[in-house]
Amino acid sequence: MTRVLVCVQPARGHVGPTKPIVEALLAAGHEVSVVTGARYRAAFEKLGATVRVLPPEADFDETDLEGSIPGRAGRKGLRLARFELATFVRAMPAQLSVLDLDVDVVLCDPLFMAGLALVRREHRPRVLVLGFLPFMPPVPSGPPPASPADRLGAAVLKALAPWVLGPAQRQARESLGEDPGMLFADWPLHSDGVLQMTCPGFEYPRARAPLHFIGPTTVSAASEHPLPPWWGDLDGSRPVVHVTQGTVANDDLGRLVEPTIAALAEEDVLVVATTCGGRLSPGPLPANVRVADFLPYDELLPRCAAMVGNGGYGGVNHALRYGVPLVVVGASEDKRDVAARVTWSGAGIGRARASASPRMIRRDVRAVLDEPRYRDRAKELAAEMAAGPSMAEVVDLITA
């Protein structure tokens, strides 16, 4: 029996891919304890794990970020990014205060900054990173430059990096009481391995990265999200295009969901939109639109010809698991980087934008539907994922 400590930020996109790993470890007879936020305590206890809740200064409510994170309100763009990175690092001492390190292995969220402190210790358990975000180290990173424009973009990113990362790096020195000896965001490079939840064809090649590609782990079945009454309309008579803004960024569906509905209203497709708690503007919907709050992706995605999304890493890889080509429009958090990977991998069209016009979306969706290269590449990535390790092999990797 191996004793495993799992440290995960209290966010749906982090908890969702972590739960199947915890469940598999428990089923194999290993001892699992979890440190996360109060909102997800019951979800892990239901699996049989022992749960310790983060202190209030390290916890937050992803459905009310501005209300649960003091100082966040009113910040946008790069200023918001600077603030959020420093906030993640500031939580490190509170995180460390509730960690019981009398374990064999620690599975750590890449944004759970106690990991930075752990990898610096001479005597410590094995530390493995949960790779449910695009792999960024060494920061700043990007696709291998293929043109002068790419090289210019990389130079601009490198010039901006000290300004964006500076407050968080200073916070890391303060929290540790000394220079960390590395950029705070690069700590996964010093871990014992990263369980990257994708396939090699969707991540930039990096010689130094200790990556183990395990494919997406999230499960989204009908038992979790019941099928709506109109499910029978997905009978294959028309191509199905799914659109979503993910599980968090749904305060304004006018950024992507509504423009997609408008863009495809006259197209011979069936548009399936998930609102994930958001609200569409009042008024009738086009006849070719079906809407639900949530849907089981393991039932929906095999029926889709394309997916339009805002660049959540988990949702994008879930689509690629079923060979679904993508149109991604996103610029917040890590979504700009996911959009870049969609374009770089050839599995779709990615745009680093906060929103898109109906005209742009119509053009991109038509390209993804009409040009076989996108679906062919998405199917190649699906095959890579299918050839990856089984969950039993992932458990062996963790407990070896």
N, C-alpha and C positions, 0 to 999 in steps of 0.2 A: 504494500500500500504506500502510495506517495501522498504527502501532505502538500496541498496546493492552495496558495493564496491568490485570489483574483481581485485586482484593483481596477474599478471601472467608473468613469464619470457618469453622473445621473442624467443621461440623455438617451432617448429612444434609439437613435441611430448607433449608439455605442452598446447599449444593453442588448438589443435584438440579436446581433451576431455573436455576442458573448454567451448568451443563455444555452444554445445548443452544445457549446464546448463544455460548459459546466455540467450540463445534463449527462453528456457522454462520460465525463470523468467520474461522476457519481455512479453511473451505471456500471462502470468498470471496477468499482470497489475502492476508489480513491477518496481521500478526505478533502473536502473543499470548503474553504471559508471565503466570503466575499466582503469587500469594503466598497460601498456605494452610497448614493443618496437615499433619503427617507422614502421618496416616492417609489423606489424600486425594491425596497426591502421584501415586500410580500412576494414579488415575482421570483426572487431567488430562493426564499424560504420554501415556496411551493415545490421547488425542484428537490429540496432536501439539503441545501447548503446552509451553513452557519453564516449569519450576516451581522456585520458591524456597520452602523450608520456613520457617515462622515459628520464631523462637528459642523454646527451652523455656518461658521466662517468659510468652510470649504464646500458646502452644499449649495444647490441652486435649483430653481424650478424652470425647466426649459420652456414651459408654456407661458412663463411670465419672467423673461430674462431681465427686463428693465426694473421690474418690481423686486426681484430677488437678488440682483447684483447692484449694490449701491454705486453710483457714478456712471452707469452705462448709458442712461437716458440722454438722448440728444447727440450722441456720437455716431458718425457715419464714415464709410470708406476706410481709408488707411488709418485715420485717427481711432476708429473703432477697433481695427485690427491691433494697433499698438496697445490699446487699453485691455483688450481681451487676453492677449498673450501675457501681459504683466499680471493680470488677474489669475490666470492659470498658475503662474509661478508663485504668486503670493500665497496660494493655498498649500504650498508644500509642507510647512511646519505642522499645520493642522492635520494634514493627511498622515504624516509620519507618526503623529501622536496616537493614532488608533490602529497602527499596523502591528500585528503579532508576527514577528519574523522567525518564529520557531517552526519553520516549514522547509520543505525541500525545493519548491519552485514558486516563483512569483510570476503570475501573468498580469501584465501591466498595460493599461490604456496609454497610448503615446502622449495624451494630454494630461495624464495623472503625474504631476511633476515630482512626486516622491520617487519616481523611477530615476530621476537625475541623481538624487542623493544615494540611492541604492547601488547604482552601477559604479560609483566612486569608492565603495567600501571594499577593503581587502578581503574581509571574511563576510560572505553573504550567501544567500541561496542563489540558485540559478535564476536569472531574470529573463523572461521571454516577453516580447512585445506583442500585443494584440493589434494586428495590422488591418483595422477596419477603416483607416483613412489613407489617402494617397501617401506613398512613402516619399518624404521630402528630403531627409538628410543626404548629403551635406547641404545646408541652406546657405544661399538661395539656390534653387534647383530649377530645372526646366528641361524640355526635350533637347536632344542633340541638335545644335544649330545646323540648318540645311540651306540657309540663304543669308545675304547681308542683313535683311530685315530681322531675321531670327537673332543674329549676333548683336544687332543694335538693341533689340528687346532684352536680351540677356544682360547687356551692359547697363541698361537703365535699371533693371531689377537689382543688379549687384550694387549700384550706386544708392538705391533707396533702402537696401537691407539694413544698414547701420541705424538709420533713423527709425525704421519700423521696429527693429528688434532691440534697440538700445534700452528702453525702459524695462523690458523683461529680463535682459541680461544683468542689468544693475540690481533688479529684484532678486535674481538668482544668487548673486554675490552676497546680498544682504541676508537672504534666508539661510544660506549655507555658512555664513561667517567667514568666507574666504572665496578666492577665485575658483570657479568650478573646473577650470582647466579645459573647458570645451564650451562651444555655444550651447545654450540651454536646450535648444530644439534638436540638437544633434545627438542627444543621449542614446537613442536607440542603436546608433552605430557601435556603442560600447556595451550593448547587451549581449546575452548569449544566443540571440536569434530573434527574428521577427516572423511571426505567423501571418504573412501577407495574404489577405483574403481576396485574391484575384489570381491571374495567371501571368506568366512571364511576358506575354505579348501585350499586356496592358500597363506595364510599368517600365520606365526608362531603365536601360542597363546601367548598373553601378557595380564597379569592381569591389568596392569596400563593404558593400551592404550584406549583412548576414541574413539573407532572405530565405524563407521556406514558403513557397507558394502553395497555399492550401485551398484556394478557391473560396467563393462566398459561402458563408455558413448559416445565414439567416433562413429561417423557415417561416413561410406565410401561407398557411393552409386554410381550407374552408372551415375547419373546426375553430379557428381563431376569428375569421371574418366571414360571416354567413353570406351566401350568394343572394343577390337581389332578384326580384321577380322578373326582371328583363333579361336574365342571364341567357335564356334560350335564343336571344337575338344574335348571340355570338356563334352563329351556325356555319361560318365560313363562306357565306354568300357574298360578303364584302370584306375588304382588308380592314383590320381593326388597328386603330391608332390610339394608344394610351397616352394621356397627358396627366402630369402631376407636378406639384411644387414641393413634394416631399412631405415629411411629417411635422415640420416645424414652421417653415416660412409660408404660412397660409393666411397671414393677416391681410394680404392684398392679392386676390386671385387675378387681378387685372395685369399682373406682371407677366404671366405665362399661360395660365389655364384659359382665361377668357379670350386672349388674342388667338389661341390655338382653335378654340371653338369657332370664332369668327372666321379664321383663315380657312377652315376645312368645311364650312357650312354648305358649300356648293359642290364639294368633292364626293366622288363615289366611294366613300369610306364610312366606317362606323367609328365615331369618336367616343372613347370611354374615359371619362374624367373622374379622378378621385380628389375630393376637397380636403380630406384629413382635418376636419374641424373648421375649415374656412367656409365663407358664404359667397355664393355667386351673386352678381348684381340682379335685382328683380327684373322679371320679364320672361317671355317665352324663350325656350331653347330651340335651336334648329332640330329638324326631325331626325337627323342622323347622330344625335348626341344622347349618351346615357351617362348618368351621374350617380356616384355613390360616395359615402364618406370614406370608407376603406374597402379594399377588395383583397382576396387572397392571391398573392402574386404567383404562387405555384400552380394556380388554376388559370389565372388571367394571361400571364406572359406567353405560355405556349400557343395561345390563340392570337397573338399580336404580330402585325407586320412591321410595326415601328413603335418607338416610344419617344415622347417628348418630355423632357424633365429639366430640373434646375441644377442637376449635377451632384446630387448626393452619391457618394462613393458606393454605398451599399446598394442603392436602387439601380445604379448603372451596372454594377457587376451582377446583380440579380437578373437584369435583362440579358446581359451577355451570356449568362449561364444557359439561356434558352435560345441563343443565336438571334436576338432581336436587335436590329440596327437602331441607332440613336440620333436624336437631335437634342443637344444640350445647350441651354442658355442659363448661365449662372456666373456670378462674380463675387459673392460673399463667402466668408470663411474659406474652405478649401475648394470651393466649387469652380473657381477659375482654373485651378490645377486639374480638376477632373475634366473640364471641358477641353483643356489642352491635350489630355491623354486620349480623349475620344477621337479628336482629329488626328493626332500622331499615330494612333493604333490603326486607323483606317476603318473603324467600326461605325463611323457616323460623322456628323458635323457638330463641332463644339464651338460655342461663341462665348467669350468672356464679357458678358453684358448682364446688367441687372434685369433687363426685360427685352422684348422683341416685338416688332410690329407684326400684324397679321400677314402682311405681304412677305416679310422675311421668313416667317414660319411656313407659309404655304410653299415658298420656293424650296426651302430646306427639306420639308417633308416629302415633297414631290421628288426631289433628288434621291432621297434615301429609299423611297418606294420604287423608283423607276430605274435606278442604276444598280445593276446586280453586284457591283464590287463591294458595296456597303454590307449587304446581307451575307455575301460570301465571306467577308472578313469576320463578321460577327459569328458566323458558324465555325470558322477556324478557332476563334477564341473560346467558343463553347466546347469544342473538342479538346482544347488544352485543359480547360477546367475539368472536364469529365475524366481526363487521364491523370488528374492530380490525386493526392492521397485521400483515402476514405477517412471518415471520422475516427474509426478505430486506429488508423495509422497516425492521425493527428494526436490522439491520446497517447500512443506509444512515443511519439516525438516529444511530447511534453514531459512524460514521466520517465524517459530513458535515463 
